[in-house]
Amino acid sequence: MKHVKRNIADHGIIGDLRTCALIASDGTIDYFCWPNLDSPSVFTALLDSDEAGLFSITPDWPEARRQQLYLPDTNILQTRWLDKQGVAEITDYMPICEEQDKQPRIIRRIKMVHGEARFQLRCAPVHDYARANTQASVKGGLATFSAPGQPPLCLASTVELQLEGAAAVSSFTLKAGEHAEFMFGCAEDKHLEHLETEFCFRETLEYWRQWASKSNYHGRWQEMVNRSALVLKLLTSWQHGSIAAAATFGLPEELGGERNWDYRASWIRDASFSMYALMRLGYVSEAKHFTQWVGRCVENSHHDEARLQVMYRLDSGTELHEIELLNLSGYANSMPVRIGNDAWQQTQLDIYGELMDAVYLANKYGEAISHRGWSNVCRMIDYVCENWNQPDAGIWEMRGEPQHFLHSRLMCWVALDRALRLGMKRSLSMPYERWDRIRSEIRADIWNNFWNEEHGHFTSTRHGQFLDASMLLMPLVRFVGATDPEWIATLDAIKEKLVSDGMVRRYNMDETPADGLEGEEGSFAACSFWYVECLARAGRVEEAHFEFEKLLSYANPLGLYAEEFDHHGYALGNTPQALSHLALISTAFFLNRKLSGQDPLWQP
């Protein structure tokens, strides 16, 4: 079989609020987990070779120009081929799974716009992360794929299928105006008995357009902001209210390296930031469902319920044991490929601040906090009061020895600050004097122990020397004024040490032994957007505007961002990444108001 290298950036994404599939610009679905986002993959070619499972449809036009685009304000994807012999297009989507008894389905409709072409189809799922012995059977336009102990899958087709090993294949010709349709899903799904997709298409189109129309952003970058919001919604679980950090696992932060993680879980930090971004755009119901999910996470915890885990499973489960998939060679031979994530066992004190900020904003723009919810907040803040001065693994989940990180200290301050503000705003009972005293102690600790007089800037660790891009959040969470001289000195130091053409590294590898891993990594997309917002808040609006436009140019053709950029600005890491898109929304929101002469003031 011919193997094709498909770059991370050469993919669009479709989903149904239960799971997602990646579709490459050559018409190949090479990544798909079924039936849930965190279920085992059945198409895994992106992380190995084509034998690991794919679903490809392509015309016999080797010189054709390829392009992908979304139908406006939707997550319905079109892949197009333009050739001297004609134009062909595939429309890919997944009907929304907002009912318990619905199973995820991928619907593919290929249409000949004009001209004539012969197409090659190959559908070859391999169950259980490509570890199972999947067998196929074909009868007419129906193919069934089964493996021991795995749910059977099915492909329904309007063209005749043939059997080739464990794959369903077909070679067929379409003329101008003709089309063929395909539906892939559960073998027991009755929808596959009838390939009547017109209603599904209209229903899916209407769902996404109705959702997108609720956005209250009407600024300069409306298309990019709406696309980012649609990405965040795709990563949201309709059933549970959680939001995944990214759609994928195992995509590398360095080609050929070992920094390959599973992001199909809900990090308290990322999800809280995501809810903040969605609330800014007017999506309040997502915030309500998220806070309910957090409540279930707290109740499911095996330890003291005041202590939160860094992350939880999408269904609010607590254990995410890390396993290496030795059967997969990895994207660009980046090994090992991991599922699960042992960071769930780490202590990261910053998550209390990010969560409390989201809770505060949910109360400001949505429903008032319940009595039980406030009781949980009080226990959580009491935990922060007892533990804020402890070392931890930090926002970047260092796998070395715990340290005293500035960002963790900063977000402990945020936790207390937002709890105090919320309590005062709602006239809620709380130990005000104790919380206020400890908030002041944390502030003093940051200024006394994380400011390096010799270097003239804040440092990432207590009594340290070095910089960390998470420090960019200091003015964004209103700990320090955006034009404070000490902060400006820190911002200038970050620009000198960590920024290259607008792309911001998290830290310098040779200065961070606690990283605990070999190799390098790319620049971090979210940090790059935070940097632009810091520039804008500091009054450097023209510079911020130019740097923001650079970052927009690093998106893939569909407006999607992975976790990181390589030195060329190409995508690295899991994709699409929630943290990248929510940071874009926040920056676009603030910068647009600055450029419009509406200097936004934060009002508690």
N, C-alpha and C positions, 0 to 999 in steps of 0.2 A: 504494500500500500504506500502511496506517496504521502510523505509527511510535510506539513507546511508550518512554518513558524508564524504564529499570529501574535503580534505585539499586544501588551496590556492595553495600550491606548486605542487599538483597533477594534474596540468592542462597544456595543450598546447593551442596554439592560432592559429587560421586561420583567414584570412581576404581577402578583395578584394579592398582595398583603399577607401572604403565607410563605411564599418562596420566590426566588428570582432565577432567571437564566441569563447568561451572557451570550451575545450573538456577534460573531466577528464580521468584519466588513466583506468577507468572501461568502457570507451566507451560512456559516457554520455555527451551530450551537455547540460550543466546546466546554461549557461549564453549566451544570444544572444539578441541584440537590432536590430530592423528592422524598416525601411529600412536603416537608418543611425546610426552611432555610438552613437549619442546623441538622437536617437528616443527612444520611450518607449520599454522596454524589452518584449520579447515574451517567452523566456525561462529564468526563474528567480529562479530556484531551489537552486542555490548556496547561495542565500540570504534569504532562507526560508526553505520550505520542498519541496518534489517532486511535491506536488499539485500546486506549483507556476510555473510549466512548465519545461519540459525537453524533450529530444529526446535520448533515450538509445537503444543501441544494445549490447547484451552480450551473450556469449555462456554459456551453463549449465555446467560450469566447476568451481565449487567453490574453488578449490585448485590451479587453474592455476596461473602461474607467469605472471604478467602483465608488459609491458614496452611500452614506447612511444619514437619515434624518428622522426626527420624530414628527408625527402629525401634530400640528400646533396645540400646545397646552395639554398634551397627553403623554402617556408612557407606551404608546403604540408606535412601533419602530418599523421603518421602511429601509430595506437594503436594495440599492438600484445598480444596474449595470448599463452603461452607455457604450454602444459599439456601432461601427459603421453598418452592421447588419440589423440594428434595431435597438430598442430599449426594453428591458425587463425589470420587474420589481417584485420583491417579497414583502408582504406585510405580516409582521409577527406581533402577537399580543397574548396575554393570559386573561381570561375572564376573571373578574374580581371574586375572591373567595370570602364572602361575608356571611356565609351560612355554615353551620357546623358540619352538615352532611355533604358539602361540596368538596370535590377533590381537584387539585390543581391540574390544569390542562394548558398545553401550548397549542395555539392555532397558527398555522402558516398558510398564507394564500399567495401563490405566485401567479403573476399576471404578465401577459405579453402586451406591452403598451403599443408598440408597433414593430414590424419586422417579423422574423421567425427565428427560433432557436431550439436547439436540442439541449435538454437538461439532464444532469446526472444527480440522482438522489441516493444517499446512503444514511440509513438510520441504524445505529449500532450502540445502544446503551449497554453499559457494563455495571451491574449492581454493586453496591457496597464499596464505594471508593475504588472501583476497578479491581476489587479483590475476589469477586464472586465468579463462578463459572456460569455465565449467562448463556442461555440457549434461545434460539429463535425458531418460530414456525410461521409460515405464510400461507394464506388462502385468499386469493383474489386481491382485494384492496385492503386486507387486514393482516397485520403482523403482530404476533404476541411474543414477548420477551420474558423469560422466567429463569429463576435461579433458586437453588435450595435455600429455604428460610427467608426469602425476599419476596416482597409484593410483586405480582406480575404486572407488567406494563404493556401498553398496546399502542400501535400506530394505525390510524384509520386514514385511508387515502382514496382520492378520486381517480388515481391512475393505478394500473396493475403493478403489483409488487412481486419481486422474485427473492429467493433465498440465496445468500452468498455467505457460507459459514454461519456465523451468529448475527449476521446483518441482514436487514431488509434493503434491497436496492431496486432502482428503477431507472430506465432511460426512456425519456418521452419528449415529444416535440409539441411546442405550442406556437400558434400563429397569432397575428395581431387580434386583440380582443378576447382571446381565449385565456382560461385560467385553470389552475389545479389547486386543490385544497387538501390540507393534512391536519390531523388532530392527534396529539400525543398525550397520553395520560394513563390513568389506572385502567387495567384490563376489565375491571368490573364496573366502570363508569358507563352508565347507559347513554350519556351524551355521545359516546364514540360510535354508537349504533347508527346514528343519523348525522351525516355531515352537513347539517343545516346551520351555517355560521352567521348568516346575515343578522339575526337578532342579537347574537353574542357580540358581534362587532359594534353594532349601534349602541348596545347597552354599555359596553366597555368604553367606547368613545365618549358617551354622555357622562359616565361616571367621572372620568379624569377631567373633562372640561368643566363640569360643575364644581369639582373640588378646586381646580386651579383658579376659577373665577372668584373665589372667596378671598384671595390674597388682597391685602390693602396696600401693597407696594406698587407705585406707579412712577418710579424714578427712571433715571437714565439707563439702568441695566436691567430692565424689566424681564427680558428674555432669559438672561443668565440667572437672575434671582428666582424666577418661576421654575426654571429647570432644576435648580438646586432644591427648591421646596418639593418638587415632584420626586426627586431622588430620596429625600428624607422620608417622604410618605411611603415610597416603595420599601424602605428598610424598616417600616413600622409594622408590627404584628397586629392585625385586626383582632385576633382572638385574645391576645394577652396584654396589649398596650405597650409592650416593650419596643425598643428600637435597636437594631443591630448596628455595631460599629462599622461594618462593611458587609457586602454580599458574599465575600469569598474567603477562602483559607489558602495559605501556602504560597501566595504570590510574594516574591522576594523584595526586600529593601535594598539588596545588592545582588546583581546578577552573579550567579555562581556561589553565593554566600550562604550562611546558615541562619540569617535573620528572616525566618519564614514562619509566620504565626497564623493562628486561626482567629478571625475577627467576627465569626458568626455567633456572637454573644452580645449581651447588652452591658456595656460599661456604665456604671452610675454616672461617671463624669461626662462621657460623650452623649449619653442619652439626655442628661440634664441640659447640656449646652444645646442639644437639638430641639428640646422642648422650648427653650428660650427663643431660638430662632423662629420656630413655628408660631409661637405666641406673638412675636413682633409682627408677623405677617397676618395675624388675625385668626390663626387656627387654634382655638381654645379647647375644643373637645379632645384633641390629641393630648394636651397637657393633663386634662382630667383623667384620661385612661392611663397615662403614664404614672400619675401619682397613685392610682389604685394598684398598678403593678408594683411600685416600690413598696407599698404596704404589704403586699403578699410576700415580697422578698424578705422583708423584716420578719414576718411571721414564720417563714420557712427556714430561717437561719438556725443553725445548730448551736451557736454560741450565744453569748449575751446579746439580746436583741437590740441593744443600743449600739452595738458595733456592726457596721456594714461591711459586706464584702466589696472588693473592687468591682467585680462583675458578677452577673448571674446568667443562667441559661435564659433563653427567650421566654420559657414558660415559668420563670422565677425559681427554677431549681438551683441548687447551691453548688453542685460539684461539676467541675469541668476538667477532669483529669487529662493530662497531655499525653498523646500517643504519637509515635513516629510511623508514618506509612512507608515502609521500606520497599513496597512494590512500585512506588512512583518515583520517577527520576527527577521530578521538579521542573518548574518553569525555567528554561535556559540552564538546566542541570543545577538548579539551586536546591541543595539538600541540607538537612532532611525536610520532608513535607510533614507538617504537624497538624493534628486535629486536637481539639481541646486546648486549654491554655492554663498552665500552672500559676499564672499570675493571680488566679482567683484566691490563692492562699496568702498572698502578700498583704502587708499593711500599707495602705496609702491614705494618709490623713487628709489629703486635699479633697477627697470625694465628698466630705461633709459640707464643705463650702459650696461646691458646685451644686449639690443637691439642694441645700438650703436656699441658694439663690433662685433655683427653679421653683421651689415651693413658695418663696416670697412673691415671685412674679405671677405664679398661677393664682395666688390669692388676690393680687392687685388687679389682674385682668379677667379672672374667672370667678369660681365659686369660693366662698369663705371656707376656711379650714374647719374640719369637724373637731369635735371634742377629742375623739380618739386620735385623730391626726395630730393635734397639738400635743397630746400626751406623748406620742411617739417622738415628736420634735424635741420636747423637753428632755426625754431620756437621751436622745442623740446629742443634744448640746451639753448635757451633763457629762457625757462620755468625752466630748471634745475638751471640756474644762479640765478633766483629769489627765488627758493624754496628749495635749497639743505640743508638749515639749519633748516628745519621744522621737527618736530617729525612725525613718521608714524607707520604703523603696522608691517613693517619689512618683511624679506623674509619668515618667518614662519607664517605669517598671524595671529599675536596675536589678540585675540578678547577682550583684555583688553584696557587700556588707551594707546594712541600712545606714543612712546618714541623716543629718539635719538639713533638709532642703528648704530653700527660701519659698518655693511655690507651695509646699505643704503648709508652712507656717502662715503664708499669706491667706490661703483658703480656710484655715482654721479661724483666722480673723474674720473672713467673710461669713463663715457659719454663725459666729456670735453676733456680728453686726446685723445680718438679715433677720436672725431670730429676735433680736431686740427690737428692730424696726417693726416686724410683723406683730409682735406682742403688744407694742404700744399702739399700733394702728388699729388693732382689733380689740384693745383693752382686755388682753388675756392674762391670766395669772402666770407669773414666772418669778424666779429669784433674780430680780432686776439688778440689785447691787452686786451680786456675785458675778453675773454674766458681764456686766459693764466693767467691773474691775479686771476680769481676765481678758476681755477685749483690749483694754488699755495695756495690760502686761504683754500681750502678743505684739501689739504695735511697737512698744518700747524695745522688745527683744529683736524685732526686725531691724529697727534703726540702729541699735547698739551693736548687734552681732553679725549682721549681713551687709553692712556698709564697710567697704575697704577704703580707708583714708588714703593709703599709699597709691592705690590705682585710681581713686576718685570715682568709683561706681559701686553699685550693689553687686553681690556675688551669689552664685547659685547655692552655695553651702555655707554653713556657719563658720565664720573666721576664714573663709576661702579666698580664692584669687580669681576664679574663672567665671565665665558667663554661661547663661542657659536661656534659650529662647522663651521658655515658659515665663520668664520675668516680664515679658511683654504684656502680661495680663495685669500687672500692678496698676496702671492707670485705668485699664478697662473695667476693673472691678471697684474702682474709686478708692483704692487705698492711698494713692498718692496723686497729686495734681498732675495733669498731663503736661503742664509747662513748668513744673517744679524744677529748679536748677539741678538738683541731685538726680532727678529722673532723666532729664535731658542729657546729662553726662552719661548715664547708663545706656540710654537709647543710642547715643553716638558711639559708645563702645561696642554695642551689639552690631551696629552698622559696619563698623570696622572689622570686627572679628568673625561674624557669623553670616553676613549678607553678601550674596553675589548675584548681581543683576536682578535684584528683587526677590531672589530665592533665599530662604533662611534655613540654615542648619539648626538642629536642636541644640547641639553642643559640638565642641571639637573633640574628636575621638581620643587624641593623645593626652587630653586634659581630664578624661573621665574614666579612670580605672575601674570605678564601680559598675561600669557598663556590663562587664563580665562576659563579653562576647567577642569573637574574632571578627575582623573585617570592617568595612566602612558601611555607610548608608547614604541615601540621597538627602536632598533638602526637603523640609517638612512643609506641606502645602498649607496646613492650618496656621503654622507660625508665620508663614509669609503673608497671609492675610491679616494676622494680628499686627504685624509690623506696619502695614499700610495704615491700619486704623490708628495706631500710635502716632504715626507721622501726621495724620489729619488732625488728631486731637491736640497735637503740639503746635498747630498752626501752620505746618508745612504742607499746605493743601495742594499746591502745584506738584510738588514732589510725590505726594501720596497718590494723586490722580494718575501720574505717569507710571508709577510702580504698579498700580492696580491694573492699568491697561496691559502692562507686560504679563501680569499673572493671568489675566483673562485669555491672553494669547497662548498660554501653556495648557489650556483645557484641550481635551480631544475634540474632534469635529462636532461631537454631539453636546459639548458643554459639560462633560463629565471629568471628575478628578479622582485619581487614586490617592493614596496616602502621601506619596513623596514624588519629587522630581529628580531625575539624574542631572548631570552637569549640562546636558543639552536641553533640558526642560521637558524630557519625555517621562511618561508615567512609570513609577515604581511602586511596589507594594499592593496591598489589597484594594479592590475597587468595586464600585465607587465607594468612597470613604465619607461617612457622615460628618466627621469633624472638619474635613476640608470644605464641604458644602455649607455647613452652618457658619463657618468663619467667613466665607464669601458673602453670605446673606448679611451678617452683622456689619461687615465692612462697607458693602454697597449701601446699606441703609444709612449709616452715619456719613459716609463721604458724599452721598447724593445731597443730603441736607446741608452739609458744609458748602458745597459748590452752589447750592441754591440760595445761600445767604441765610439759611435757617440754622443757626448754631444750636444744636440740640442740647438742652440741659437735662441732666438726670434728676428726676424728682422722686424722692422716696415716698 
